[in-house]
Amino acid sequence: MATALTNTMNSILQIFSDPMAEIPDTSIGWPRLLSSTGTSWLLDFVFHAIILITIFTIIGIGFVKWHNNVFQQDPPSATLMAGPSTPDASMNADIMVNYQVATATYGGIYTEQGRPHSNYSGRVDHLAVAAQITAGMRALIFDVWPNPSAPTQPCVVAMEQIQTPWYSPHFTSGVTESGYSNWKMLTRPTSEDLLSLMNEVAATAPVTDPFFVILNLHGAMTVPYLNIIGVILDTAFSGRHMPVEYAKAAAPAFLCTAPVSVFVGNIFIIANIVVDPAFVTIANQTDVTNGAMTATKFAEQVNLLSVSGFPPGSATSPTQNVYSVQSSASISSKTATCQGTTGPTATPFPSATFCVIQPSTGGLDTTNDTLYADSSFSTCLATGAQFVGINVFDQATGSATQSVFNATFSTSGLRKKGT
């Protein structure tokens, strides 16, 4: 037995010491796979063809994956153009909640498409904000996360929130001790801080129109962190704030009767706190609202505060204003108290306050038809929601979603419901 083991080891050593040597008891060399198997020419051909095809396939896939993850696409052009939306005298006197607004999701993100084996959905760039506004959008939805490399600093990125351990194969980056969350970044690492994008909004948003900024705030949030966001908003939008009575999330008291004219030239801020399901100490939306409003600088800048993301079965109240495409149908069944001229009355939810529908940004497919596969864009508009987000940079041809958008907003970035 010792002799057989010695012979085997000698054979292995011979293969690696002399790579052109044949594998023992065969006529196949170690990498000399173009040699004959010695059985038949047809078997030789099939055997070597399989080996060569496999090698070239692996090399090809590897090159495509490397190329699509290292090299960025050129910035895509906006494919959706809303018409001019400068309100006229009759619109100025009408109520703002009666209008739907051309809204861009993926705020500040150039999306990428047609790149197989890519780990990214796009990249963040303040110039994408300018392109979205130039395309006629009068509301932008931004997904804001604590920067994984500097958790006290907010940045705009697309991430996937994954409730798995730190050793998950998803390349997560984030807080895992204390049960916060795991984050998989889907935009390229060259993300920009929140301030640079808000500055671009202020510089590009026309002063002749109403304009809306919707911030989905993800991840672990503290009062100091929210106050940092408040300072950023105060700095960027100086001179463009809503009237002071709309501060500290006070808009719900006015929206039933607030005319369009109040919004013209100003930037209305909706902050939506996306509650991490791991925040087990938060029982309901009131807890979150009270906590957020203790961040004084943040509260002063926010006109409407929404809370979403509670796990199924959690105690919630009807103060959620931002909905996913999948949950958008619930908007039609909700009511809210409208503080109208005749006193408080129960009113259909989108007639009493602002509602936002945002497609998921937690995946790699950014085409509009895919984003609205669970409920069409036209169905979401029919809920009465004022803001239904769409990807301005979708390069797909023949998109049904884009056709509906163009038919709805081609003449104006503001469209009265039912017209």
Secondary structure, 3 states (H helix, E strand, C coil): CHHHHHHHHHHHHHHHHCCCCECCCCCCECCCCCCCCCCCHHHHHHHHHHHHHHHHHHHHHHHHHHHHHHCCCCCCCCCCCCCCCCCCHHHHHCEHHHEEEEEECCCCEEECCCCCCCCCCEEECHHHHHHHHHCCCCEEEEEEEEECCEEEEEEECCEEEECCCCCCCCCCCCCCHHHCCEEEECECCCCEEHHHHHHHHHHHCCCCCCEEEEEEECCCCCHHHHHHHHHHHHHHCCCCECCHHHCCCCHHHCCCCCEHHHCCCCEEEEEEEECCCCCCCCCCHHHHHHHHHCCHHHHHHCCEEEEECCCCCCCCCCCCCEEECCCHHHHHHCEEEEEECCEEEEEEHHHHCCCEEECCCCCCCCCHHHHCCCCCHHHHHHCCCCEEEECCCCCCCCCHHHHHHHHHHCCCCEEECCC
